[in-house]
Amino acid sequence: MECKLELSVFRFDAKTDFLPYYKKHFITIDRSLSVNDLFALIQSEDCSFDYPKGKLAALKINGKALFSDASIDGIITSFGKSLTLEPLNTKHVTKDMIINTDDFYKSFALIETLVDIKDKALFEQYIIYHYASSVLDLIEGFQGDALFAFAYDMMQKHPERKREILEIVANEHTGVFLHVRLCKKIYPCGADVEKKITELKNEVMKLRPFANPLVEKFSHYIDLL
């Protein structure tokens, strides 16, 4: 079944533009298709538009981070037919929906020596969690929720490296206690990831049985953003 969508699409080319802007599109699309297909239709109307491809391609729709293989039907059910399409992080844009992900992989580097190289593919599957967090733009060097979920997974896979992993994420300035709940910022809600991060915090508390009250206060404040 086809439907008509009203889109506000983020546009910015780091090579030529001074400021970003939003371009309006009215697209008719079959509800059974995906956001990837929607991107292709936008590009057919404006050949200068660009977007990420591949299984890890992702974006934000109405402020929520998601992978672009999500179905249009599900998007309409959750968000309606008036949609704002943005890259995962507007501060790291290179071209329209494409961003520089160096900071994401910099987080992986913190734990890289403790895991197998093939584990990197699992880390990459958490990319939307990294860019969904409000903390990322507020705390320089924030390790990110992708790393925290991945760290939990790696403790299960490499229990002999558990203490070393926990020491990394226990950093009171950039680590796991700056995490804030992401359910309202992810589509669909990542309850399983929240559970992993909560259990990771509990493991850190066993290793270091104290909490920084300022960190906890900051976390509660960011939760409201």
Disulfide bonds with the S-S distance in Angstrom:
Cys183-Cys189 1.62
